[in-house]
Amino acid sequence: MKPGWPRQPRRDARPAEDYNGNIMIGRTLESPSVSEMCAQVKHLGYATSGLIRLYGEEFEVLSDPFPEADGIAVRVKTKNNSRIRVLQLPATVLQRVKGQGIKAA
């Protein structure tokens, strides 16, 4: 066995937890709030006066995204039906927005 083994940590060295904690804080993503998600969904094209194609239909978006039930929805109408209805956005759109997240401060 080598003299001084097991090696003792240097007195001026920072503990690994502090070092790793600082690295991880800079890369941590938080889930966006509902208002942030609505804003990000809007930037994806789900905004007033936009045209979207979902579920095999083309819709004219009449409102900005808003919280609805457990998701986000927009008010829409189709070319064939001028009745305004609430269209809940697909989970894949919301997962994309959640995946982007926001950087922690």
PLY file of the C-alpha trace (Angstrom):
ply
format ascii 1.0
element vertex 105
property float x
property float y
property float z
element edge 104
property int vertex1
property int vertex2
end_header
0.00 0.00 0.00
1.30 3.44 -0.89
2.09 5.81 1.94
-0.74 8.28 2.57
-3.31 6.01 0.93
-6.28 6.34 0.87
-5.67 9.84 -0.36
-6.99 12.63 1.82
-8.79 15.53 0.08
-6.91 18.79 -0.21
-7.98 21.32 2.36
-8.53 24.03 -0.26
-10.61 21.73 -2.51
-14.36 22.26 -2.69
-16.58 19.26 -2.04
-17.81 17.52 -5.18
-21.43 18.30 -4.28
-20.77 22.05 -4.51
-18.95 21.67 -7.81
-21.58 19.43 -9.38
-24.41 21.55 -8.00
-23.08 24.64 -9.76
-22.83 22.81 -13.06
-26.33 21.36 -12.83
-27.99 24.65 -11.89
-26.87 26.23 -15.15
-28.50 23.49 -17.22
-31.70 22.93 -15.27
-34.93 23.42 -17.20
-38.17 24.16 -15.42
-41.59 23.38 -16.77
-43.08 26.53 -18.24
-46.13 28.10 -16.59
-49.49 27.96 -18.37
-49.15 31.58 -19.53
-45.64 30.88 -20.88
-46.93 27.76 -22.64
-49.75 29.76 -24.25
-47.21 32.33 -25.47
-44.96 29.61 -26.91
-47.92 27.88 -28.59
-48.85 31.23 -30.11
-45.35 31.48 -31.62
-45.83 28.04 -33.17
-48.62 29.52 -35.30
-51.69 28.88 -33.15
-52.65 32.57 -32.98
-55.47 34.82 -34.09
-55.88 35.04 -37.88
-53.73 31.97 -38.40
-54.68 28.92 -40.43
-53.91 25.49 -39.01
-54.51 21.98 -40.22
-55.42 19.43 -37.56
-57.30 16.16 -37.65
-57.59 16.37 -41.45
-59.37 19.74 -41.39
-58.23 23.30 -41.99
-59.20 25.76 -39.27
-59.10 29.54 -39.03
-57.85 30.48 -35.57
-60.03 33.19 -34.01
-58.35 33.53 -30.61
-54.99 33.34 -28.96
-54.28 30.12 -27.02
-55.87 29.86 -23.57
-55.98 27.25 -20.77
-58.82 24.74 -21.16
-59.42 21.70 -18.96
-56.00 19.96 -18.71
-54.56 21.55 -21.83
-54.52 24.56 -24.10
-57.17 25.45 -26.66
-58.03 28.04 -29.31
-61.34 29.21 -30.77
-61.68 28.21 -34.43
-64.03 27.88 -37.36
-63.78 25.97 -40.63
-64.47 27.03 -44.20
-67.45 24.66 -44.32
-68.89 25.64 -40.94
-68.83 29.20 -39.63
-69.85 28.04 -36.15
-67.16 29.04 -33.64
-65.93 26.18 -31.50
-63.18 25.47 -28.99
-60.42 23.23 -30.30
-58.12 21.64 -27.74
-54.57 21.40 -29.07
-53.00 17.94 -29.40
-50.81 16.62 -26.62
-47.86 16.46 -29.04
-47.94 20.26 -29.41
-47.98 20.71 -25.63
-45.17 18.18 -25.16
-43.06 20.10 -27.64
-43.60 23.31 -25.69
-42.94 21.60 -22.34
-39.80 20.00 -23.78
-38.40 23.41 -24.63
-38.93 24.49 -21.03
-37.45 27.65 -19.63
-34.00 28.16 -18.24
-33.83 28.44 -14.49
-32.58 31.72 -13.13
0 1
1 2
2 3
3 4
4 5
5 6
6 7
7 8
8 9
9 10
10 11
11 12
12 13
13 14
14 15
15 16
16 17
17 18
18 19
19 20
20 21
21 22
22 23
23 24
24 25
25 26
26 27
27 28
28 29
29 30
30 31
31 32
32 33
33 34
34 35
35 36
36 37
37 38
38 39
39 40
40 41
41 42
42 43
43 44
44 45
45 46
46 47
47 48
48 49
49 50
50 51
51 52
52 53
53 54
54 55
55 56
56 57
57 58
58 59
59 60
60 61
61 62
62 63
63 64
64 65
65 66
66 67
67 68
68 69
69 70
70 71
71 72
72 73
73 74
74 75
75 76
76 77
77 78
78 79
79 80
80 81
81 82
82 83
83 84
84 85
85 86
86 87
87 88
88 89
89 90
90 91
91 92
92 93
93 94
94 95
95 96
96 97
97 98
98 99
99 100
100 101
101 102
102 103
103 104
